[in-house]
Amino acid sequence: MAKKSSKEVEHKSVVTKESLTFFEKYINNPSPTGFEWAGQRLWLDYLKPYVDDTYIDNYGTAVGIINPKAKYKVVIEAHADEISWFVNYITKDGLIYVIRNGGSDHQIAPSKRVNIHTDKGIVKAVFGWPAIHTRSGEKEEAPSLKNIFLDCGCTSKEEVEALGIHVGSVVTYEDEFMVLNDRYYVGRALDNRAGGFMIAEVARLLKENKKKLPFGLYIVNSVQEEIGLRGAEMIADYIKPNVAIVTDVTHDTQTPMINKITQGDLACGKGPVVSYAPAVQINLNRLLIDVAEKNGIPFQRQASSRYTGTDTDAFAYSNGGVPSALISLPLRYMHTTVEMIHKEDVDNVIRLIYEMVLTIEDGQDFRSFTK
């Protein structure tokens, strides 16, 4: 159930018309795992007016820094990459078989339109599937990596290769951003470019409200989360932060075929999700809840066994242990092209991170005892 504070007030939008325009452009730009550069350029260009310095590492993780000379370092972080496909095999008849780049869902692939990224530009293709009239037998074959394939209109392997397509070419869906019923943002890769957008909005609010921080704030948009938190591992080692607040998505569990007994009871529109897991530092998490309650920000709770499966784990277990917390955004239909997030949840995640940043003290020690 969502936790509501007695101080909770009527919702006020944080996202502006201008920032929403950026969000739409950012979502529509492809940013597949390992190929995030173009999206990172867009994000960093949006962030630059609100920070003092920027940094990009060798694999493309982008960082905006406020107070770069400060000794005490606080990270707010999201990940930039989206799931995609790799071209793996081209048949003599010009059909293309793929493998995953991240956790791409084979079941949603048939009949989807895609962009194949080549050095010559985008090549359009579709995931083919046999018509219902041609399928026979009592038990129909389900989509799998063994039978889904791309058709780019070619009739030979040579014709495919002439378009610039080769084994290793990356493939993304072409679906784009929309607003549904003036309530939900919908699109592919809201996991987790919504997070990148929200931490950039925190930087915008700090600048516009002329807030001065006593520590260094590192706004981090990591690469390669979808294949094992790799970008976060690298940048945590580089920054060596004292505190990390990570934001990612989590499952709305209100739609059919989701078991609340195993997945929890979480809903879009009921606020950010605060996590309980070994990687989440208990006193930092308590401060997070206090900040939500004092500022009238609704929130929900989630428990994770062993690990969170987010960049929180990478930061928490880096550099001898970094106090870390996770703020999640409820999302429907994860790893599809119609991921859905509630507009008010986006506002409230931004508010919670913003107020948390204003609450943390320079040099704050989150240990329960020191001797």
N, C-alpha and C positions, 0 to 999 in steps of 0.2 A: 504493500500500500504506500501511496505517496505520503511523505511527512510534510505537514503544514504548520507553519509557525503562527502563533497568535498575532504576530506583527505583519503577517502577509498582507500586502496591499494590492490594489487593482493593477493588472499588468500594464506596463508601459514598454513600447517597442524600443529596442536599442539599435537594431539594424536600420540604416538610413536608405533612402532611394539610391544614393550614389554607391554605397557599399554593396547593396543588392545587385547593382549592375556589374560590379566587379565579381561578385560571387557567381553569377550566371556565366560570365566569361571564363572564370577559373574552372568551373565544373565542366563546361563544354570542351575545354582544351584537354586533349589526351595526355595522360601522365603515367604510362605503364611502368611497372617495377623495372628498375634498371635503365629507364629511358625518361627520367622525370625532368630533364633540363628545361624544356620549354615552359612547363607549368611552374617550375621554380622561378624562372625569369619573371613571369607574370606576378607571382606572389611577392617576390622581393621588390619589384617596382611599386606595387601597391603599398608595401610596408615602409619603404625608405623615408617618406616624409615624417614618420612617427618615431624614428630611432636615431641614435647617434652614430652607429657604425654597422657594417654588415660583414658576413663571412660566408664563404661557400667551400665545402670540403671537396676532396677529390672525386667522390661519388655523387655529389650533387645536393647533399643536405644543406639547406639555406638557413642562415641565422641573422636575426636583427638584434642589435644590442643597445640597451639604454644604460648609461654609466659604465662604459667598458673598462675603466681603470679601477673600479671598485673591487675589493678583495673578496667580499661575500657575494656569492653568485646564486641566483634563483633562476631556474629554467621553467618556462611554460612551453609545452611541446605537443605537437600532433604529427601525423605522418602524411606524406604527400602522394604516395604511389597508389595506383589502381591495379586491380587484377586484370589480366589480359591473356593472350595466347601466343605461342611461338609456332611458326611454320616448322613442321618436323619431317614431312615426306610429301613429295610431289609425284603423282602417278604419271604414267606415259600418256594418259588421256586428259591431263591438265587439271585434275582434281587435287585438293590439298588437304592433308591430314595435319592435325595440330597436337601440341602438348600444352599443359597449363604453364602460365607464368603467374604464380600465386594461386589462390584458391578459387579459380574460375569454375563455375557450375555447368557441367556438361548437359544437365537436364533442361536448361533454359535455352541452349544454343540453337536447336533446329528452327529455321525460318528467320533468324536474326540477321540484320544487315551489319556489315563490319567494314572497318578501314584497315587495309594492310599497309604498313608504313615501310616505304622503300627510299633509297637514296634519290630516286627519280620523282618522289612525291607519293601521295596517297593513291592506292589502288582499291577500288570498290569490289566487294564480294559479298556473298551470302552463305550462311550455313544451310545446305540443302537437306532435304528429308523426303523419303518416298511418300507419295500421295496415299491417302487412306484407302483409295480404291485398289491400290496395288499391293497392300499388305495383307497377308493371309495367315491362317493358322489360329489356333485357339489362344495361344499366348504370344502377344505382340512383343517384339524386341524393343527394349527401352533405349533411349539415347545413352551412349557411353563413349569414352575416348576411342574405342575400337571402331565405332561406326559413324561418328559425326565428321563432316568434311566441309570444306569450303569450295564454292564454285565461283570463279571470277570471270566466267564467260569464255574461257580458253578451251581448246581442244587437244592441246599437246603440252608436254613438259617444257619444250623449247619456247612455246608461246608465253607460258607463264613466266619463265626466266627472262624473256625479252622485256617484260614489264618492270623488271627490277626485283622481282620476288625471288627469295632464296631461302634455304633452310636457315632458321634463326630470325627471319623477318618477324616483327612483332605485330600483333593483331588486336585491335580494340573495337568495341561496339560503337556505333555512331549515334546512339540515343542521346538526347540533350535535355537540358534543364527545363522544368516548368513548375508553375504554382498550381496546386490542386485545391479547389474550393476555398481559396483565400486562407487556407489553414496549413497546408503542407508544402514544403519544398520537395520536389521529386526529381530524380535523375540517377545516372550511374555515377559511381565513385564518390557519393556523399560519404562513404567510408574510404578515406577519412579526410577528404578535402574540406568537408564541413568543419573539421577540427582546425585545419590550417586557416580557414576563414575566421573562425571564432577567436583564435589567439591573436590574429592581426587586428581584429576589432578591439581587443583589450588594449593593444598598443595605441590605437587611434583614440580611444577614450582617455587614456592617460595623458596623451598630448593635448587633446582638445580641452580637457579639464585642468590642464596645467599642474598635474600632480608630479611632485618630486619624490624620487625613491632614494632611500638611504643605502641601497645595495645595487649591484649589477643585475639587470633583468635580461635574460637571453630568450628571445622568442624563436623557437626552433621548429623547423618543418623538415622532418627526417625522411629519408628515402628508405626503400626496401624493407618496410615493416611486414609486408604481406608474405615474405619468404623467410621470416625468422628474426625480425627486429634488428636487422643488420645495421641499418643506418643509425639507429639510436645507440647501438653498441659503440660505433665509431665516434660519434659526436660526444657522447658522454665521456669517453676517454680524453677527448680533446679539451672540452670545456672544464671538466672536473668541478661540477656544481656542488653547492652545499645543500640545495633543496631542488626537487623536481616535481612539478605538477603536470601531469599528462592528461590529455583529453583524447578520447576515441569514441566509437559508437558501441552500443550494446543492443541486444534484441528486445524490441517490443514483443510481448508474448500474448497479445490479445487476439491474434488472428488464428484461424483454424490450423490444426495439425501441429501445434506447439504444446508441449507438456509443461505446465506450470510447476509440477512437482519437481521436475529436474531443471527447468530453465528459470524458475522464479516468476514473480508476478510484477511485470513492469509494463508501463504504458506510455506511448507518445502523448504529450500534452500535460503530463503530471510532474514535469521538472527533471533536472539533472539527476543522474544516478551516482551515488557515492558507494564505493566498493570496499569490501572487506576481504583481504587476502594476505598471505604472509608477506608479500612484497610491499604492501601498503603500510607505511609507518604509522603506528597507532596514535601517537600524539599529534602528528601532522593531520591525520584524519579527523581527530577530535576537534582541532582548530577549524578545519573545513566545515564541519557540521555546525559549530558555534557561529561561524561567519554567515552561513546560510540562514540560521534561525534569527540572528540579530538583524539581518537585512530583509527578512520576509521573503526569502527565495524558497519556493517549494522544492523538495528533493525526494528521491526514492533511494532504497538501499538494495544492494546486490552482494551476494557472497560468491567467491570463486575458490575452488579447491586447488591447492598446490600453486597455481600461477594464474595471472590475469589474462595471459595471451596477448598483452599489449606492450607497448614500449615502456610502460611502468616497470616491468620486470628487468629490462635492460638497464635503466637508470638506477633502480634500487640496488642491484647487485654489482654495480661498477664502483671503482675507486675506493674499495674498502667499505662500501655501503653508503648510499645517499638516501636520506629521508625522502620518500616519494609517495604521492597520492594520485588517485585516478578519478577523474570526473568524466562520466560517460553520457553520451547523448542517445536517448532511445531512438531506434530506427526499425522500420518495417522492411522486410524483404531483402535482407543483407546479401550482397554478392549477386544481385540481379541488376537489370538496367532500370528498374523502377524503385530504387531505394527511396523511402519516405521518412522525412523528419518534420516535427511540428515546429512552426515558426516561433511559438512562445518558448519552447525548449531551447532553441538556439539563443534567443535573447537571454534566457536565464543561465545558461552555461557561461555566456560572456560576462554577465553580471557577477556570477559566483567567482570566476577566475579573477576578475577585476578587483572585487572586494577582498579576495584572499591576498592578492599582491599588495594591496594597501595595508593589510593587517600584519603581514610578516615583518618582523623586526630585524634590523641589521645584526648579524652575528647570532641569531636565535638558535638555541640548542634544543633539539627535540628529544633528547634522551630522557628517559624516566628518572634516572639518577646517574651520577657521574663517579661515585666512589662507593 
